[in-house]
Amino acid sequence: MNLLFIGDVVGQPGQRAITGQLPGLRQRLRLDLVIANAENVADGAGITRKTANELFAAGVDVLSNGNHAWDKKEALEYILTEPRLLRPHNYPDGTPGTGWHVATTAAGTRVGILNLMGNVYMHPHLACPFAAADRALAAKPEDVKIVFVDLHAEVTSEKMAMGWYLDGRVSAVVGTHTHVPTADERLLPQGTGYITDVGMTGCYDSVIGMDTQKALKRFVHKLPERFEVAEGIGTICAVLLDIDEQTGLCRSITRLRVAETVVESSSKVA
């Protein structure tokens, strides 16, 4: 099966890129399932019912999340009514929503999606993401062979460690959060697809999706300045996974970079 994961969607440029390009990508790449990290879609921080519904309407099947999950307060109620919207699974018991969801493709294949958040330089008070992964996999229905993991984390070492920890037990481990795509996509020895960070889906003429001049005021002049989403051409950064439906293991992982109007590049790892 073909699974597309889209990196952190940042504001309107990211949403425009998905709305304009994803319907064609679904057909051209014969996509069975599309997942996107949407924690930055609403004005650069958080998610709303409106922005989520627009992504669903464009062809995204499941939305993962991260440290901005609750920046828009309506998300606390919305997530209770929308099972396709996840939050990191290692939040404490009693937190609204869940980080585990089983989606069913049009062909009837059941796919488990697990959303986790790292501890290092993120939220050290959250439960250990490695232990949370173990618990989720232990409770996984037997007929779910394919499991996709989005680890929203700051440091590369924590993401890499998760890839090795889950190698052979899940179909793929992808990293999100830094908004900078890495070039280390690969198949791990036991058949798990891995990349440290998928990158963001938004305006790349920016500072990780935010207006450059406002960011410079903070970094250069040390002045308080509210970040605002950069305006400009939106670019989708994603990975395409070819997954064996019988074994649940990954056959290939391909980085995609798709501008609002131009497909820039793609490379396949065997």
Residue pairs with C-beta under 8 A, 6 or more apart in sequence:
1 32
1 33
1 105
1 107
1 109
1 111
1 146
1 242
1 243
1 245
2 29
2 30
2 31
2 32
2 33
2 240
2 241
2 242
2 243
3 31
3 32
3 33
3 34
3 35
3 111
3 146
3 148
3 171
3 172
3 240
3 241
3 243
4 25
4 29
4 31
4 33
4 34
4 35
4 238
4 239
4 240
4 241
4 256
5 34
5 35
5 36
5 37
5 148
5 150
5 172
5 174
5 198
5 238
5 239
5 241
6 18
6 22
6 34
6 35
6 36
6 37
6 60
6 198
6 201
6 236
6 237
6 238
7 36
7 37
7 176
7 179
7 181
7 197
7 198
7 199
7 200
7 201
7 237
7 238
8 14
8 37
8 38
8 39
8 40
8 66
8 176
8 177
8 179
8 198
8 199
8 200
8 201
8 202
8 209
9 15
9 18
9 36
9 37
9 38
9 40
9 41
9 55
9 200
9 201
9 202
10 40
10 41
10 44
10 179
10 200
10 201
10 202
10 203
10 208
10 209
10 229
11 40
11 41
11 42
11 43
11 44
11 202
11 203
11 209
11 229
11 230
12 229
12 231
12 234
13 202
13 203
13 209
13 229
13 230
13 231
13 232
13 233
13 234
13 235
14 40
14 41
14 200
14 201
14 202
14 203
14 209
14 234
14 236
15 41
15 51
15 54
15 55
15 234
16 234
16 260
17 201
17 202
17 234
17 235
17 236
17 258
17 259
17 260
18 36
18 55
18 58
18 59
18 60
18 201
18 234
18 236
19 54
19 58
20 260
20 261
21 236
21 258
21 260
22 34
22 58
22 59
22 60
22 236
23 58
23 59
25 31
25 258
26 34
26 59
29 240
32 105
32 106
32 107
32 109
33 61
33 62
33 103
33 105
33 111
34 59
34 60
34 61
34 62
35 60
35 61
35 62
35 63
35 64
35 113
35 148
35 150
36 55
36 60
36 62
36 63
36 64
36 201
37 63
37 64
37 65
37 66
37 150
37 152
37 176
37 198
38 47
38 51
38 52
38 55
38 60
38 63
38 64
38 65
38 85
39 45
39 46
39 47
39 64
39 65
39 66
39 67
39 68
39 69
39 152
40 46
40 68
40 200
40 202
40 209
41 47
41 51
41 52
41 55
42 48
42 50
42 51
42 71
42 72
43 229
44 209
44 210
44 227
44 228
44 229
45 68
45 71
45 72
46 68
46 69
46 70
46 71
46 72
46 75
47 63
47 65
47 68
47 69
47 72
47 75
47 78
47 85
48 72
48 74
48 75
48 78
49 74
49 78
49 82
52 63
52 78
52 82
52 85
55 63
56 63
56 84
61 84
61 103
62 84
62 86
62 101
62 103
62 113
63 84
63 85
63 86
64 86
64 113
64 115
64 150
64 152
64 176
65 85
65 86
65 87
65 88
65 99
65 115
65 152
66 88
66 117
66 152
66 176
66 177
67 117
67 122
67 123
67 152
67 177
69 75
69 87
69 88
70 76
75 85
76 96
77 96
78 85
79 85
79 87
79 96
79 97
80 96
80 97
83 98
83 101
84 101
84 103
85 97
86 97
86 98
86 99
86 100
86 101
86 113
86 115
87 95
87 96
87 97
87 98
87 99
87 115
88 99
88 115
88 116
88 117
88 126
88 129
88 152
89 98
89 99
89 100
89 114
89 115
89 116
89 132
89 136
90 99
90 116
90 117
90 126
90 127
90 128
90 129
90 131
90 132
91 99
91 117
91 126
91 127
92 126
92 127
99 114
99 115
99 116
99 132
99 136
100 112
100 113
100 114
100 115
100 136
101 112
101 113
102 110
102 111
102 112
102 113
102 141
102 144
103 110
103 111
103 113
104 110
104 111
105 111
109 146
109 245
110 141
110 143
110 144
110 145
110 146
111 144
111 146
111 147
111 148
112 136
112 140
112 141
112 144
112 146
112 147
112 148
113 147
113 148
113 150
114 133
114 136
114 147
114 148
114 149
114 150
114 170
115 149
115 150
115 152
116 129
116 132
116 133
116 149
116 150
116 151
116 152
116 153
116 162
117 123
117 126
117 129
117 151
117 152
117 153
118 129
118 151
118 152
118 153
118 154
118 155
118 158
118 159
118 177
119 126
119 128
119 129
119 158
120 153
120 154
120 155
120 157
120 158
121 154
121 155
122 152
122 153
122 154
122 177
129 151
129 153
129 158
129 162
130 161
130 162
130 165
133 149
133 162
133 165
133 166
137 147
137 169
137 170
140 147
145 245
145 246
145 247
145 248
146 171
146 243
146 245
146 248
147 169
147 170
147 171
147 248
148 170
148 171
148 172
148 174
148 241
149 162
149 166
149 170
149 172
149 173
149 174
150 174
150 176
151 158
151 159
151 162
151 173
151 174
151 175
151 176
152 175
152 176
152 177
153 159
153 162
153 175
153 176
153 177
154 177
154 178
156 175
156 182
156 196
156 197
159 173
159 175
159 196
159 197
160 194
160 196
162 173
163 173
163 188
163 192
163 194
164 188
166 173
166 192
167 188
167 189
167 190
167 191
167 192
167 194
168 188
168 189
168 190
168 191
168 192
168 249
169 190
169 192
170 192
170 248
171 192
171 193
171 241
171 243
171 248
171 249
171 250
172 192
172 193
172 194
172 239
172 241
172 243
172 250
172 253
173 192
173 193
173 194
174 193
174 194
174 195
174 197
174 198
174 239
175 182
175 195
175 196
175 197
175 198
176 197
176 198
177 197
178 197
178 208
179 197
179 199
179 200
179 202
179 208
179 209
180 197
180 199
180 200
180 208
181 197
181 198
181 199
181 200
181 237
181 255
181 257
182 195
182 196
182 197
182 199
183 255
184 194
184 195
184 196
185 193
185 194
185 195
185 239
185 253
185 254
185 255
185 269
186 193
186 194
186 195
186 253
186 269
187 193
187 194
187 250
187 251
187 252
187 253
187 269
187 270
188 194
190 249
191 247
191 249
191 250
192 249
192 250
193 239
193 241
193 243
193 250
193 252
193 253
194 253
195 239
195 253
195 255
198 237
198 238
198 239
199 237
199 257
200 208
200 209
200 237
201 234
201 235
201 236
201 237
201 238
202 209
202 229
202 230
202 234
202 235
203 209
203 229
203 230
203 231
203 232
203 233
203 234
203 235
204 232
204 233
204 235
205 212
205 230
205 232
205 233
206 212
206 215
206 230
206 232
207 215
207 216
207 230
209 229
209 230
210 227
210 228
210 229
210 230
211 227
211 228
211 229
211 230
211 231
212 230
214 225
214 226
214 227
214 228
215 225
215 227
217 223
217 225
218 224
218 225
218 227
233 259
233 260
233 261
234 259
234 260
235 257
235 258
235 259
235 260
235 264
236 256
236 257
236 258
236 259
237 255
237 256
237 257
238 255
238 256
238 257
238 258
239 253
239 254
239 255
239 256
240 253
240 254
240 256
240 266
241 250
241 252
241 253
241 254
242 250
242 251
242 252
242 253
242 254
243 249
243 250
243 251
244 250
244 251
252 268
252 269
252 270
253 269
254 266
254 267
254 268
254 269
255 265
255 266
255 267
256 266
257 263
257 264
257 265
257 266
258 264
